[in-house]
Amino acid sequence: EAGVTQFPSHSVIEKGQTVTLRCDPISGHDNLYWYRRVMGKEIKFLLHFVKESKQDESGMPNNRFLAERTGGTYSTLKVQPAELEDSGVYFCASSQRGGEKLFFGSGTQLSVL
Amino acid sequence: GESVGLHLPTLSVQEGDNSIINCAYSNSASDYFIWYKQESGKGPQFIIDIRSNMDKRQGQRVTVLLNKTVKHLSLQIAATQPGDSAVYFCAERENNFNKFYFGSGTKLNVKP
């Protein structure tokens, strides 16, 4: 069974540009989460999808961040326009409906120069 | 949500010794805790979990202890091996909402 996959693994962009991160959860997992780790700090919650619906987006930093999960399968996280403080590792995780254990992808290392 | 913190950012141990990684949490409403291991270039991987109605749980070479009185969680690794070198995160879940709060991580270095 394939795990959670994220693309790209690394992205280097300039301030003001747009970047779109993609996450493919484990097949059949209704729950999909985005987390971010900035500068070696804690892993912070961004948002939670249940299928295609946003269950909780309280962790989204500001309106430059837009997450979608059309069709309830893969998800994208767009940052537009990117700022320097957006640099970090963006993790995606998924879990089964009613499941507690989160399965993480390898993350996308985003560097904004 | 309240933050989860770690006592030591870096821990160095000799191969074969036991390791103890500590974590303090502040939300008494948290009902479920997980330890994750993150190796370089990979995402966090589940190690072991414990519910708030337990104070100890054992896995293979790992034990998690939960002290709700002082809001403290620890991960014990027996006979630490080089492959245990990684960053370890504790995570707490608040009140059955499947939203986890993570600490900043402890880096474990295993010296041969």
Interface residues (C-beta under 8 A of the other chain):
Chain A: V4 Q6 N31 Y35 G40 K41 E42 I43 K44 F45 H48 D56 F91 A93 S95 G99 E100 K101 L102 F103 F104 G105 S106 G107
Chain B: G1 S3 V4 Y32 I34 Y36 G41 K42 G43 P44 Q45 F46 D49 F89 A91 R93 F97 N98 K99 F100 Y101 F102 G103 S104 G105
